[in-house]
Amino acid sequence: MKTYREFISESLRDKMKPISNDDIRNSLEGLNDSDKIKTIIINKLPYEYLPDNLVIDGDLEIGYKDIIKLPDNLTVNGNMEAWFNKLTQLPSNLTVKGKLSISGNKIYKFRDDLNIQKGISIDGNRIHKLPDNLSINGDFNCSKNKLKELPNNLIVKGDLYCVENDLTSLPNDLIVKGDVHAYSTLLPKNIKKPLGVKGKLMI
């Protein structure tokens, strides 16, 4: 017969056992996609546990989670915030019905197959070049990257933030419905505001 002390010790050991991956996998069953991805990220489960062609019905907030990759064909039917992770690229065919914020990652390339329906924040990354014919349906924040120029036929239907880049000029065909914030760049102080900029040019 176990003594009281032995019984208590065994009970404490059982409670202190780490949760196995099998237990966590079982706990994913029945969760909606949003809760499933949060559980996977919080418990640092391998990337392959993420469901294919993931659809998030609502906002996706996964900042400060040390994420290095997201699944391709990801659809977010709301806003997506994945700031301050370790992403080096965005998933292919990413669709976000709201705003996209991927600030403070290590992304080096801006994909041209994105479908983002509102504003985009990509500040604090390592992007050298943006694709031509880029149209942003809201504010566009590309500050603190490694940009030496803005793309041709860039259309921003809100404010444009390009602070702390190595810009030396602005494209003549630039269209911005709001203001252009270009502090701490290499733009000359006497640069003429492109005709397509409806708000202020601040350098």
PyMOL commands that set and color helices and strands:
alter all, ss='L'
color gray80, all
select helices_A, chain A and resi 4-16+21-28+33-42+47-49
alter helices_A, ss='H'
color red, helices_A
select strands_A, chain A and resi 55-56+60-61+75-76+80-81+95-96+100-101+115-116+120-121+135-136+140-141+155-156+160-161+175-176+180-181+201-202
alter strands_A, ss='S'
color yellow, strands_A
deselect
rebuild
show_as cartoon
